[in-house]
Each structure stands twice: as structure tokens, then as C-alpha cells.
């Protein structure tokens, strides 16, 4: 083969994994047939075959690797897309092959990605349920530990209505603090996860969905409000004498 015939273009992922760069030679092993090729370029393969791709001339595949048939062929259709596709599909059907347009492939990829997103969403819902249980327990335990404090405030004039208002105000304040802390923390986690995925050769674009903030904020407020109802009810039943008799 000539110098032009033994050239290859590799992905950034292949370059990283092999430690090769433009001008170096890389050895390709296909079906126990080895071939040394000269790297003349690199490109970002993104998620296509997980970034494991090489571009070589057809004559290299046929002569150097002795591969006679292709598992898939990509065509660039020129002209009116709908008309050309109909004629193109008719020609391919005579060979018993399956034709997929770029839009079809994108739909398949989107469906696969949506399955992963749905799975992650299920884990998120489970995490919210577990967190809600934790919120109920924390609010209940916090009230039990402050019974004497409420008793002291009641002894100096705080009535049941004010105690309920204090409990609700404190818990709603926790909602504001939680939102204020969770937003920057989530943004940081998203940036770190994006970098981790790049290292794992999964260059997904993770974006913080600001439109979901009001929804999750409302859900958090409702959960804490419901958890506060039991505490507010118990705050009405505080017996000042009973709570302070050992003080």
C-alpha cells in the first residue's frame, strides 16, 4: 500500500486510550489480521459506538483486512428528501436490507436515552420518598427534644395558637434554607457528573432544569407542612407543670 492508502483518522477516545497522536502509527487487529496504519487526523466521536471508531479508505478494508462485506453503509441523499428516500428504499428492498434515515436513528437513540432518564427518575422518586420519611422523623424528634423549651415559653404567656405558629414558621424557614442550599449544590454535582461522564467516554450534556425548581419547592413545602401538622397538634397538648416539675 502507498503512504496515502495506509492512513487512518481516529477518534479522540481512541487517541486517549492508545496514547497515539497525529503522525504516529497505530496497529489495527480485526479477526486476527493485524495492520499498521498512519494517523493523519482526529475527531470527536461522541457517543457513536462509544467513541471507538476509525475512518480508513475502502481499499484498506478490502485488501488489508480482507473484509468483503459491510454491516452498514451510510448514504448522503441529494435532492428532495422525501422523494429521494422513497426511491432509495425501493432500490434497497430488492437486496433485502433495512434502511434507516438519520431521523429514524435519532428517534431510536432518543428512545434509548429516555429509558435511562426514566430509570434515573425512578431512583429520584425513591430518594424523595426516603427523604420525606426522614423529614417526618426529624421534625417529630426535634419537637420532642424541645418540649421543655415550649413549656417555658408557655409559662411566660405563649398560648397554643402562638406555639403552632412558631412551629409552622420554623419549618417553613427550613424550606427556604433547603432550597437556597440545594440549588448551588445540585449545580455543582451536575458539573462534576458531566466531567465524570466525559472521563467515562459518555459525553452527555447535563443541564440544570430551572423550570423544575418551583415544582420541587412546592412539593418540599407540602411535605414539611404535612409533617408539621402532627407537631402543631402535639404542641397544644403540652402540660407546663408536667414538663417543668423536674426542673
N, C-alpha and C positions, 0 to 999 in steps of 0.2 A: 504493500500500500504506500501511496505517496504521503508527503507531510500533511497535505490537506485532508486526505482520507482518514488519517488516524486521529483527527481532532474530536473533542467532546466538550459539551457545555454541561456543567454540573450545577446543582442547587447549593444554596448557602449551607443547608443542613449537611449535605454530603461533604462539602468542603470542611465543615467544622468537625465532623466525625472522623474523617480521614486525615485531617491536618494538611490537606493539599490546597494549592492556590494556582492562579493562572500562570501557565508556563511549566508547571510540574506535570509529571506523568502519573496516571492512575491505572491500576490493574483491575479489569472487569472480569468477573467469573460467572459465566452463565452455563448451566448444565455441564459443569466440569470442563468447560472451554475457557481458557484464560486469554485475555487480550490486553495489551498495554496501549493506552490512549493518552494523547497530549491535551491538557486542559487549555482551552482558548477563551473561556468565559464562564461567568457565574450569574445566577438569577435567584430570586426569592420564590421558592416552590410552594410556599404557604402550606395549605392542608392537602394539596393534591398528592395522593399516595404518601401522606405524612412527610412530604419533602424529599422522598427518596426517588429522584428521577435523574436521568441522563439523556441528553439530546445528542444523537450521532446521525451520520448520514445512512440512508437505507442500505447502501452497498457494504457498509461495515457490518450491519446486522446479518446480511445475506452471506457474505463471503467470510468475514472474520469469525462470526459466531454460528454460522451455518443454520440460521433461523429462516425458514422459508415462508411461514405464515404469521400474520399479525392477529392478536386477540382483539384489537380495536384500532380503528382508523378515524382520524379527525379530518373533516372537510370544511372548507370555507365556501359557503354558498354565495354566489354572485347573482344579483338581480332581485326581483320581487320575492321576499322571503316565503310567503305562503304558497305562491305558485311553484317556486323552485323546490320547496320541501315536498309538495305533493308528487312532482315528477321524480324527485330524488328517491323518495320512499318506494315508488313503484319499481324503479330500477333495482333497488336493494332487495326488495321482496323476492325477486327472481333467484337471488343467491341464498335465500333462507337465513338472512341476518337480521338483527334487530337494530332499528335506528332510533336514536335519542337526540333531540335537539338540545341546544345549550340551555334553553328554558326548562326542558324536562329534567336535565341533570341537576339544575339549580333547585327545582322543586323536590327532587329526591334528597339532595343534601340538606335542604331546609327541613324536610320531614325528619331526617335522622337527627339533626341538631335539636329540633323541637322535642324529640323524645328525651334527649339528655337534659334539656332545660326543664321538662316536666318532672323528670326524676329528681333533679335538684330542688324543684319547687315543692315536691312531696317532703323531702328532708327539711326544707324551711318551715313547712306547716307543722311537722312533728316537733321541730325546735321551738316554735311559738307555743305549742301546747305545753311542752315541758316547762318553758319559761313562765307561762301563765300559772302553772301549778306552783312554781317557785315564788311568784308574786303573792299568791294567796297565803302561802305559808309564812313568808317574810312579814307581811302586814299583820297577820294574826300573832306571830311571835313578838313583833315589835310592840303591839298593844299590851300583851300580857306582861312584858318586861317594864312597861310604863304605867301600870295600874296605880302604883303608889303616887307617881307624879300627877296623874289625873285626879287622884283623891285629894292631894294637897291643893291643887287648883280649885277643886270643888269646895274645899273647906274655906277658901277665901272669897267665894262668891261666884264661881263659874258654874252656870247651870247646864242641864243636859243638852240644850239646844246649842250652846256655845261649844261644848265638848264635841258634838257631832260636826259642827262647822270647822273646828280645828283639825279633826281627823281628816275630813274631806280635803281641806286646804293643803295640808301637808302631803297627802297622797297625790293630789293633782300637781303639786310642785315637783314631785318626783317624776311625773310625766314630762314636764318641761325639761328637767335636768337630763332625763334619759334620752330625749330626742336631741338635745344640744350636744351630748357626748357621743351618741351612736352615729350621727351623720359623719363627722370627720373620721371616726374610727372605721366606719364602713368604706369610706372613700380610700383610706389608707390600705385596707385589706384588699380592695379591688385592684389597686395599683400593684401591690405585692403579688397577688394572684396572677395578674397579667404577665409580670416578669417571670414567675414560676412556669407558667404555661409556655412562654417563649423558650425557656431552657428545656422544657419537655418536648419541644418542637410541635406545640399546639398553639399557634399564634392567634388565639381568639381575642376579639376586641371586647373587653368587659367595660361596660359603661354604667355609671350610677344613674338610676332611674329616679329623677327628681319628682316625677308625677306620682310616684308611689308613696312619697313621704306623707302627704295628707291622709292617705288611706291607712297606712300603718300607725300613724299618730292617733287617728280616731279609734282604731282597734285597741291600741295600748290604753287610751283614756277610758274606753268602755270596760276593759278587763280590770283596770285598777279601781274604777268606780264600783263595779260589782263586788270586787274583793273588799272594798271599804264599807259596803252595806252591813256586813256582819259585824265589823269592828264598831261602826257607829251605833248599831243596835246594842252591842255589849257595853258601850260607854255609858248608856243610860242606866245600866244596872249596877254601877259602881256603888258599893257601900263604903262611905267615907270612914265610918267608925271601924268597920271590919279591916279595911286596908291599912289603917294607921295605928291600930291598937298595940302593935309590937314596936312602934317607932319610939 
